[in-house]
Amino acid sequence: MSSSSQRSSAESLKPFFHPRSVAVNGSWRNKTNIGYRLLQGYRGHSAADVEAMEDVLLRLSRLVEEILEISELDLNPIFALPPGQGCKIVDARIRVRVS
């Protein structure tokens, strides 16, 4: 497989936002984003460590940008712990293309 076709496939795996959008303006951190609101705590549940979740997403973004052979990435579930305690990934599966 050519490197150009590998690159286009890997680019389709990038997470929902570019790292700069989080670092510069926190675009996903708005009151209309239901996912972000849930991480802030709801119905008696404590807030989650949002910074740790952002860190995981940014690291995953970098991983798929640097390792073009990654064709699938599945993390399920990711437990968001209380602020300052990080998060835990219970199960991870990464599928790579064999050249």
N, C-alpha and C positions, 0 to 999 in steps of 0.2 A: 504494500500500500504506500502511496506517495505521501511525503510529509505534508503536502498541501491539503490532501483529503483528511489526513489525521487531524490537522489543525482545525479544519472546519467542523469536524465531529466534536472535538474537545470544546470548541467555543460554544456549542449548543448546550453543554453541561454546566456552564457557569451559573452560580447562584443568582438569586433574584435581583441583586443590585451590585453595582460596582463599589469596591472598597472606598473610593473617594466620596460617594454619596453618603456613606455612613460617617466617615471621618469629618467631612466638611459640613454637611448640613443635617445629618441624621434624618434623611428623607423618610425612612420607614417609621420614625418615632412621631407619629401624629395621632390625634385623638380619633380620627376616622379609621385607622388601621385596627381591626378587631384583634389580630394576633398580638400587636403591641399592647393593646388595652388589657388583654388577658394576662400578659406577663407582668403587668402592674399590680395584679391582685384583684380578685373578684369574689363576691359571695363568701367572705370569710377566709378565703385562701390568701396566703402571704404572697408578696411580690417575688419575682424571680430575679436572678442575677443577669440582668439584661446585657451588661458589658461582657460577661462570659459567653453568652449566646452570640453576640456580635463577633467576638473573637473567633469562635468556632466557624461561623459562616465566612469570615474573612480568610481564615486559614484554609478552609476548603476551596475557596475561590482561587487562592494562590496554588494549591495543590493541583487542581485541574488545569490551571494555566501552564504549569511547569512540567507536568507529566501527561503528555499528549496521548499516551496509550490508554488512559482511563476511559472506558466506555460506559460504565455504570458506577454509581455510588449510592449506597443505601445505608442510612444510619437510623435505626429504629429500635426503641425510642430514644429520644434525647430528653433526659430529665433536667429541668432547670431548677437549680437549688436556690435557696434564699440569697439575697444580695451579699456579695463577698465570699460566697462558698462555691462558686463555679457552676458547672453542669457535668452530668455523667452521660456518656454514650454507652448504652447497654449492649447493643449489637451493631456491628459494622460489616459491610460487604462491599468490596471494591472489585469490579470486573475490569480486566485489561485486555486489550487487543494483542494478539500474538502476531508478530511480523513474520 
